[in-house]
Amino acid sequence: MNDARVRPPSVPSDPSGPGTVAHRFPRPPLHRLGLSPGKRTRLKRLLYEHGPGGGTLLVLPIDQGLEHGPVDFFANPDSLDPQYQYELAHEGRFSAIALHIGLAEKYFHEYAGDVPLILKLNGKTAVPSDAQAFSPLTGTVEDAVRLGADAVGYTVYVGSPAQDRDFRQFLEVRRDAERFGMPVIVWAYPRGEAIAKKGGKESLYAVDYAARVALELGADIVKLNYPVASEKDADSPSPYNTLRLTPDEAFRKVVESAGRALVLVSGGEKMGDPELLKKVRSSMDAGATGIIFGRNLWQRPKADALRLTRELHEIFREYAQPPG
C-alpha cells in the first residue's frame, strides 16, 4: 500500500489459518443497529426463528425473471414455475424468499407463515443499457405489510446518472419502512459509464463505495457482490489503484465500510460446489451475516439443491451467535 493514510482492513495475527475461530470477525449485534421495535422484531424472526438461525441469513431470491428475463430458467426448466422456488425455500428451510409483487400475490398465500417473505419493491428489465440504470417502484411498503413480509428489498444503482432519482425514490421507501417498522435490504449495485471508467462495477473501489452508500442512505441490510481484482483496478481512484489486498482482505474492507448494516453476499452466476462453499466460508469469516444465492441453487434439480442447502446449514451452524 503506497498511501500510509489508508487503514488496511483489520486482519487477526493468529497464525492458525483462515476459517478458524481466531480469523472470524464478529457481526454487529441487533442492539447496535438502531432498529425500531417493529424492525427489530421482524429482523429477529429472520435471523433466529427461520433458516439456519443463530443470527445468520440464507435467502433464496427469485427476482431474476424480471431482472434478466426467462433466460435464467433454461438451465433447469422446472424453475420456470415459481412454485419450484417456493418449495425449495420451504423444504430447504431458508430464512426467506425474495421476490416481486406478482409472485407474492399469486403464490405466497400457500406458504404464508412457513416461508418468510422479502418483498422486492423496485426492479427493471435487462433490455435497456445499464448506462443510466434506474429501477422504478413495483410495490410499496404497505404491500409488504399487507402480505405479511418480514423485510423489503430495494436496488440502488450507485454511480448511475440516474442516482439522483434513485435516492429520492429510496427516501420515500425508507420513510414508509420506518413508519411501518419494516427492515430494508438494499441491493447496492455500482453501475454506469462513470463506474466503468474507474475500475468497473466489480472493482473494490466500486463495491466498497456501494457498501458505504447503502449505510449512508439508511439500509438495515446491504446485499453486495464480491469485489473482483483485475487490471482495470489501475483506473480506480487513489488509493484503491495502489491497494494490494487478497480477496478475503478486500471483502473484509467492504464489510467494514457497511458499518452497522448487516451484509448479505450475492451469489451471482452459477459456480461449482467447492468455489461456492469457499465463498460462503470466506464471507462469513469476514463478518457477513449470510448469503442470498438464487441461480446457484434453483438452477439445479431439487435433490441436488437440497443437498447443497443442507451443507450450507452445516456451515452456518459454525457461525451461530446468541441474540444481542
Secondary structure by P-SEA (a helix, b strand, c coil): ccccccccccccccccccccccccccccccccccccaaaaaaaaaaaccccccccbbbbbbccccccccccccccccccccaaaaaaaaaaaccccccccaaaaacccccccccccccccccccccccccccccccccccaaaaaaacccbbbbbbbccccaaaaaaaaaaaaaaaaaaabbbbbbbcccccaaaaaacccccaaaaaaaaaaaaaacccbbbbccccccccccccccccccccccaaaaaaaaaaaaccbbbbbbbcccccaaaaaaaaaaaaaacccccccccccccccaaaaaaaaaaaaaaaaaaccccc
